[in-house]
Amino acid sequence: MRALLAQIDLPSLGREGPEDLRRLLRAFYVLFGLGFLVAVLGHITQSRALQAAGIAMVLLGTAAFMVAVGSSG
């Protein structure tokens, strides 16, 4: 997972950006995207567990985004 996160390039941050902010934003992108995919898969398969897991991942991604924005000022 860490290798996958390291490969994501953030469009608005140059290399001079703080590494903590970059890490939190990568986590946001991954959790948000995967959460939507899992939730959609749950809706397609009628699995409430997958739907709940997808929604939880989206909420965790949103929390990571809020922390990233709050910590960067």
Backbone bond lengths (Angstrom), bond angles and torsions (degrees), N, CA, C in turn:
res aa  C-N    CA-C-N  psi(-1)  N-CA   C-N-CA  omega(-1)  CA-C   N-CA-C  phi
1 M - - - 1.446 - - 1.528 110.27 -
2 R 1.324 115.68 -40.19 1.452 119.40 -178.49 1.528 111.52 -63.99
3 A 1.345 116.41 -37.36 1.460 120.50 178.57 1.521 110.68 -66.18
4 L 1.328 116.74 -38.19 1.466 120.80 177.94 1.518 110.48 -64.44
5 L 1.318 116.98 -43.88 1.463 120.35 179.78 1.521 111.85 -64.61
6 A 1.330 117.33 -33.93 1.461 120.55 -178.84 1.519 112.13 -69.76
7 Q 1.319 118.14 -23.91 1.456 121.61 -177.98 1.520 113.24 -82.83
8 I 1.315 118.88 -15.21 1.458 121.79 -178.07 1.525 109.05 -75.80
9 D 1.318 115.48 124.85 1.455 120.74 178.78 1.527 108.42 -98.30
10 L 1.307 116.29 129.12 1.454 121.16 -179.80 1.521 109.00 -90.71
11 P 1.347 118.12 125.07 1.461 120.85 -171.85 1.516 114.72 -65.62
12 S 1.315 119.58 -33.56 1.460 119.65 -172.78 1.527 113.45 -98.66
13 L 1.308 117.83 -1.91 1.462 120.09 -179.20 1.514 110.06 -111.39
14 G 1.298 116.33 126.94 1.452 120.33 174.07 1.516 109.72 -81.66
15 R 1.295 116.51 -176.82 1.463 120.84 179.35 1.526 112.07 -68.61
16 E 1.326 117.39 -16.39 1.460 119.66 -178.35 1.526 113.14 -82.40
17 G 1.343 118.14 -5.02 1.463 121.84 -178.97 1.516 112.16 -67.88
18 P 1.315 117.31 155.41 1.461 120.41 179.78 1.533 110.57 -64.68
19 E 1.314 115.77 136.42 1.469 120.79 -175.90 1.531 111.45 -66.48
20 D 1.325 118.41 -34.17 1.471 119.99 178.37 1.522 111.18 -62.34
21 L 1.322 116.42 -42.45 1.462 120.69 178.52 1.517 110.36 -64.24
22 R 1.323 117.18 -43.81 1.459 121.02 178.76 1.524 110.84 -60.68
23 R 1.323 117.49 -41.80 1.468 121.78 -179.24 1.527 110.75 -65.88
24 L 1.314 118.09 -43.14 1.459 120.93 179.43 1.525 111.70 -66.71
25 L 1.320 117.03 -38.74 1.461 119.46 178.80 1.527 111.35 -69.22
26 R 1.328 117.44 -35.85 1.468 119.75 174.60 1.523 110.37 -62.59
27 A 1.327 116.42 -43.69 1.464 120.15 178.28 1.528 110.43 -61.01
28 F 1.325 117.11 -39.34 1.457 121.11 177.34 1.520 111.05 -60.66
29 Y 1.332 116.32 -49.70 1.465 119.81 -178.40 1.525 111.35 -59.89
30 V 1.314 117.06 -44.71 1.465 120.61 -176.94 1.527 110.89 -69.01
31 L 1.332 117.22 -49.05 1.470 119.85 -178.37 1.519 111.72 -64.31
32 F 1.308 116.89 -41.07 1.458 120.34 -178.65 1.527 110.70 -65.44
33 G 1.323 116.50 -47.87 1.462 120.55 -179.70 1.513 113.12 -64.97
34 L 1.328 116.48 -48.51 1.461 119.65 179.16 1.524 111.49 -65.40
35 G 1.315 116.70 -35.60 1.461 120.03 178.56 1.512 112.09 -61.19
36 F 1.316 116.13 -43.36 1.462 118.79 177.52 1.520 111.59 -64.92
37 L 1.319 116.92 -41.28 1.459 119.74 179.07 1.529 111.66 -63.43
38 V 1.321 116.84 -43.09 1.468 120.68 179.26 1.525 110.43 -65.76
39 A 1.317 117.26 -41.95 1.468 120.27 179.40 1.525 111.77 -64.65
40 V 1.324 116.75 -41.74 1.466 120.03 177.94 1.527 109.98 -64.57
41 L 1.322 116.37 -42.84 1.467 120.11 176.67 1.526 110.45 -60.28
42 G 1.314 117.56 -39.33 1.459 121.50 176.69 1.514 112.56 -63.61
43 H 1.319 116.85 -38.57 1.466 120.11 177.26 1.520 111.01 -68.03
44 I 1.322 116.82 -39.36 1.466 120.38 179.84 1.528 110.90 -65.64
45 T 1.340 116.41 -42.55 1.465 120.63 -177.65 1.527 113.24 -89.17
46 Q 1.319 117.64 -0.96 1.468 122.88 -178.96 1.533 111.88 61.43
47 S 1.334 116.65 34.49 1.459 121.98 -179.69 1.525 109.41 -101.37
48 R 1.307 116.15 112.88 1.471 119.71 179.56 1.524 111.94 -67.49
49 A 1.323 116.92 -29.99 1.466 119.79 178.86 1.528 110.36 -66.33
50 L 1.319 118.13 -43.23 1.462 120.87 177.39 1.525 111.30 -66.93
51 Q 1.307 116.71 -38.15 1.463 119.90 177.60 1.525 110.00 -61.96
52 A 1.317 116.45 -46.03 1.468 120.94 -179.51 1.524 110.91 -65.08
53 A 1.328 116.95 -40.84 1.465 120.31 179.06 1.530 110.40 -64.16
54 G 1.321 117.48 -41.67 1.459 120.91 178.35 1.511 112.16 -63.56
55 I 1.320 116.12 -43.74 1.468 120.05 178.71 1.521 110.63 -64.25
56 A 1.335 117.10 -40.04 1.467 120.84 178.18 1.529 110.74 -63.13
57 M 1.325 116.89 -39.80 1.461 120.15 179.05 1.527 111.29 -65.79
58 V 1.318 116.89 -39.78 1.468 120.17 177.16 1.530 110.04 -63.70
59 L 1.320 117.36 -42.34 1.465 120.42 178.95 1.525 111.32 -65.40
60 L 1.335 118.00 -40.11 1.465 120.59 176.91 1.527 110.81 -64.93
61 G 1.324 116.27 -39.01 1.459 119.59 176.38 1.512 111.98 -63.49
62 T 1.314 116.71 -40.20 1.460 121.12 177.62 1.527 110.58 -64.37
63 A 1.323 116.80 -40.40 1.466 120.18 177.31 1.526 110.65 -63.78
64 A 1.336 117.85 -40.89 1.466 121.18 177.36 1.523 110.44 -62.21
65 F 1.332 117.30 -38.66 1.452 121.23 178.17 1.524 110.32 -64.47
66 M 1.309 117.09 -44.08 1.469 120.72 -179.33 1.520 110.76 -62.76
67 V 1.326 116.91 -41.12 1.466 120.55 178.14 1.521 109.77 -65.32
68 A 1.337 117.33 -41.37 1.469 120.83 -179.68 1.517 110.64 -63.13
69 V 1.315 117.68 -45.48 1.461 120.94 -179.30 1.529 110.43 -67.39
70 G 1.326 117.08 -41.23 1.455 120.55 179.85 1.529 113.24 -66.32
71 S 1.313 116.32 -34.62 1.460 119.15 -178.04 1.521 113.07 -79.81
72 S 1.338 117.03 -21.24 1.464 118.94 -178.48 1.518 112.40 -87.90
73 G 1.314 116.43 -13.42 1.458 118.96 177.00 1.426 111.95 93.39
